[in-house]
C-alpha cells in the first residue's frame, strides 16, 4: 500500500528520535523506504508517520496539507486526540496499515489572510483554530464580526476563537464551545470571556467567510494559529478566515472509534 514513508519527529526530543530509529529499522524489514527531511517527504512520501503529540501532528498537517499525503500519528504526548496510536502498539498497527487495514478520515483546515486596504499582507493555515486575543491578557479587545459580508455583532471580550471541528475539543472546548464531530462541515465561533453574557458560540456552514475587524489594537492584538504561530495585528488590518481548499487525511487503526477517544480523553463517565 505504501512504498516510501516520511517520518517526522518532535524537535529536540530524544524519545521521539530514538523511536524514529526503531521504526525506520522495522520499516526496512518490511521493504518500505524511509525519508526524514521535509523536501523529500513532500516529493516522495506516500504516507507520513508523526512521532510526537498532537502539537507535532498539527505542524505536519499545516506543512503538508497541499501534498495530499495521509498522516498516521504515534502518540508520545499527553492527550492524543489526533496522534492516537499508542507507542506500545506501534509496530502492530503500522503493520496493519501497511497491509491496508486502517480507517481513513478527512479533516478540514482554516485558511487565514491578514489584509489591509484590500491588500493581503500574509497567509496562514490552522487545523485546530485561529484565535484573536489581546497582547495584554488582563485587557479586553474590541472587534466587529462579519460573516459572508454581513455584519454580525460588535464584541468586547478577551478574544475570539474560530475553530474547525477538529479544534472543537481544544481551546474552544475550554471556553464553553460545543464538541463538533469531525464529519461536520462547519466553522465555530467561540468568544473568550465576553463582556456581554448574551454572546454564545455560533456554528456556521463550512463554506462561510469570517472577517474580524479589530477596533482598538493600539496596545497590541495578536492572532494565533493552532497555538503555535502568532502575529501582531495593527489598527486597520482585517483577519479573513475561510475553509482551506485542501484537506488532510488522518489514518487510524481499523477499530478506531471517535467516541471512545472522546470518552477516554475527557473522562466521560468516570466517578469523581
N, C-alpha and C positions, 0 to 999 in steps of 0.2 A: 504493500500500500504506500509506503514512504521509503524513498531511496536515500535522501540526504536530510538530516535533521540538524537544525540550528539550536545550539544550547546557549541560553542566556543565564548568567549568574548574578547574584546580588553583589554589588561593588564592595570591595574590602571586607568580604565575609569568608572566613576560612572554611566554614562548614559547607557553604554553597560551592566553593571552588573544589573542595575535596569530593563532594558528591558528584560534581561535573566530571571529574576524572573517572570515578567508578562507573558512571553512566556511559561515558564515551567508550570505555573498555567493554562494557556489556553490549553496546550497540555494534561495535566492530565484530563481535562474535555472531551477531545476527546478520552480518553482511550489509550493514547500513553505514553510510558515510556521515561524518560529523563536521560541522563548521562552527566557529565561535565568533568571528568578527562580524559586525553589523552589515558591512558591504557584501560579504559572502552569503550571509543569511538572506538578505534581500534578493540576491541574484540567483541563488542555487537551492535554498532550502524549500522543501515541500511540507515541512512540519517544524514548529518551534516548540521547544520544551523550556519552560522557565523554572529555574531552581531558586526559589525565594518565597516571598509572601505576596499578598495582594498588591502591595506597592510596586514590586518588581513586574508583576503582570500588567498593571496599569501603564507603566512606562513602555513595556513591549508593545502593548496594544496601540498606543499613540504612534509609536515609531514605525510599525509595520502594517497598519490598517489598510493602506493602499496597495500592499503587495499580495493580498488575498492568500495569506498563509495561515492555516489553522494553528491554534495555540493550546498546549497542554501545560497546566500549572502543577508543579510539585510543591507542596506546602512545607516551607521551612520557617514560616512566620507564626503569627498568633491566631488570626481569625480564619482565613481560608475560605472566604465566600467565593472567591474566583479561583485561586490556586487550591483546588480541593482534593488533590491526590496525596494521601499520606506518605511520608518518607518510607515508612515500614513496608508499604505495599508497592513501592515504586517499580521494581523490576517486573512483578507480575502484571501490573496494569499496563506498563509500557509494552510488554509482550503482547497483551491483548489488543492494544491499539495498533501495533504493527501488523496484526492479523485481521484488522478491520472490525474488531469488536469494541465499539465505543458509541457514545452519544454525542452528536454534533449540535451545537446551539449557536444561533445568530444573536449578536449583541450590537446595538447602535452606539455611535459616539456623537458628541456635540461638536460642531464647528463654531468658533468664536472669532469675530472680527472686531478689532479696535478701530473705530472710524472717527474722522474729524473733517467736517465740511465735505462730506461725501467721499473723502479720500481714505482708503484702507491703509492704516499705519502698520498693522501686524495681524497675523493669523495664528490661532492656537486650536488644539484639539483636547477633548476631555472624554474619558469613558465613564467616569462617575458623575462629575459635576463641575459647573462654573459657579464660583462664589464671589459676590461683590461685598466687600466689608471695609470698615474704616481702618486706617493705619493705626490710629489710637483706639484701642479696644474699649475704652470707657466712654467713648463718644459715639453718637448716632450718626448715620449717614442719611441724607435725604435724596430720593431718586424718583423719577417717573418711570412707569412701566407701560410699554406699548406692545400689543400683540397683533400681528398682521396689519400694521399701520393704524390700529385703533387704540386710542388712549384707554388704559385700564384703571390706573389709580396713581396717586402720589403717596409715597410711604416715607416715614421716618422710622428707622429700625437699626439694629446692629448690622444688618446686611440682608442679602437675598441669595438663596441657593437655587440654581437652575439645574435640575437633575434628570438624568436618564433613569429608566427602570433599574439598570444595574446599580446606579448610585443611590437608589432609594433606601438601601439598607446601610448607607454610610452616614455622612454628616446630616443629610436631610431627615433621616430617621430620628437622630438625637435631638433635632429641632422640631419634632412633632409632625413630620411629614408621613404620608402613607407608604406602605410597602407595595411596590408595583412588581408584578410578575414580569420576568424578562421578555415574555412573549407579547406584552402590551406595547402597542405603538403609541407612546405618549411622552410628553415632556412635563416635568413637575416644577412648580414654583413654590418655594417654601421660605417665608420670611423668618428672619432670625430676631427673636425678641422684639417684635414690632411695638411701637409706641401706642398704637390703637389696637385693642384686642379683637376688633372685628375682622382683621386681616387673617385669612385662613389659607391653608395650602390649596393650590389651584392646579388642576391637571388639564393639559391642552393636547390636541392631536399632534402626532409626531411630525407632521409637515408644517407646524406653526413656526413663525419667525418672531422671536422676542427681542425687543430693543430696550435697553436700560439707559436712561439719561441721568447721570449723577449731577445733582443740583449744586452741591457745595463740597467741592473737593480741595479746597484751599489747604486744609490740614492733612490731606493725603488719603485718597481712596485707593483700595487695592482690589484687583481681580485675580483670583487664583484658579488654577486648573488641576483638578484631582488632588489638590492639596500639595502638589509637588512643584509647580511653576507659578510664580506670582509676578505681576507687573503693576506699576503705579498708573492710575487714571487721573488725568487732569481735567479741569473745567472745560466744557465744550466738546469733550470726547464722548462718543456713544459706544455702547457694548452691544453688538448684534450677535445673537445666538440662534442657531438652527441645526437641524439634524444633518450630520455629515453624509456625503453621498456613498461612501463605502462602509461596510460592516466588518466586524471581526467575527471569527468563528472559534468558539471555545470547544475543546474536546473534553469529555468527561468519561469516567468508567461506564461500562454498559448498564450497570444497575443504578446510575445516577438518579437521585430523587431530590428535586429542588426543595420540597417541603421538609425533607429530612435534614438538609443543610440548614434551613431556617430554624427548625426546632433545636438543632444542636448548638448553633452559634448564638441564638437569642435565648436559649434555655427555656423554651416554652414547655410548660407542664411540670417544671421542676419545683419541688417543695422548697420553700424558703427556710 
